[in-house]
Amino acid sequence: MIHLIEKKVTDQESAEMLEALEVYIKLAVDVERRILAGGGSLHADCEAVLLENGSRQMDVWGADWFPNSEEVTFESLINIRPSQGNLSLEVQNTVLRTKIEDIVRAYFQ
């Protein structure tokens, strides 16, 4: 189940987002609006939820949340953006990574 997250994640929401992959949650994070969508088996599905809710493609980045270790990772197909200088699955800009991590932690911790 994919949730649009605009406030702290509840235990029930977290459990529902973990249903797809069990140990981690795929996320799409809008770094401008400071919201995210999480759950499901594809970052692109989370990205679609944000885009349907007014996010701009250029502001949405893929990440993963590992609740047991409280780790954020930054690898996703939606992150390959030559036009924005990101040539890899992984978010390469350290400032952008910090923004993404701050947003994720604000909702999950």
N, C-alpha and C positions, 0 to 999 in steps of 0.2 A: 504494500500500500504506500502510495506517495502522499506526503503531507506538504502543504505550503506552510512554512514556519515564519511567523512574525512575532512570536513571543516564546518564552522558555518552553522547551520540550518537556512534556509530561512523561511519566513512566509508561503510560499506555501508548502514547504516540511513538516513543522509542521502541517499544516491543513490536508495534505494528510495522515500523520501518525496517526492523531487523528480520522480519519474516522472510524476505526474499533471499538474503545472503547469510543470515544467522550470526556472523561474527563482526560484520561491519556494515555501514550504511553509505550508499552512494548518495552524493549531494551535488546540487548545482547551487552556486552562491552568487547572488547579485551584489557586487561590491559597492555599487552606488546607492541602492535602496536599502542595503544592509539586511536583506532577507535571504531565505534559502528554501529549496525544496529538497526533500530527502525520501529515500525508499526506492523500491523497485529494483530491477536488475540492470538498468542502463542509466548512465548519467544523462543521456539524451532525453529520456522520459522526464527526468526531473527538470531539465532545461526547458522542455516544452511547457511544463506547468508554470514556470516563471514567465516565459514569453507570453502565454495566454493571460497572465495577470499583469501585463504592462511593462515587464522588464525589456531592456534592449539587449540584443545578442552580444554586443561588444562588452557589456558589463557582467556577463554570466560566465562563471568558470567552474570546472569540475574539481571535486575533492572527495575524500572519503573520511568517515569518522569511525574509529575503532573504540567502542565504549569501554572495553575491559582495560585497555592500556591508556585511554584518553589521548590517543594519537590522531593527528590529522595528516593525511597524505594528499598529494597534489597531482595525481596522474589520471588522465582521462582523454579519450579521443576528442572530446569537445574543446580541449585546450590547444589543439593544433591550429594555430592561427598565424600564418605567415604575414598577413596584413597588419597584425598587431605585434609583430616581432617575436612571436612564440612559435618556434619550429619543432617543438617536442610535445610528447604526451604530458610531460611534467611542466607545471608553471615555472618558468625560468626566472622571472623578475622577483627578487627577494622582497621588495616593498609590497608588491601585489600578494605574494605568499603570506606575508604578515597580516595584511588586511583580511584575507580569506580566513586564516587561522583565528584571528580575533573575533570575527563574526561567528564562526562555527562554535568556538568556545563560549561565547556569550549566550548561545541558545542551549548548548548541551551540558554545561557545567553548572 
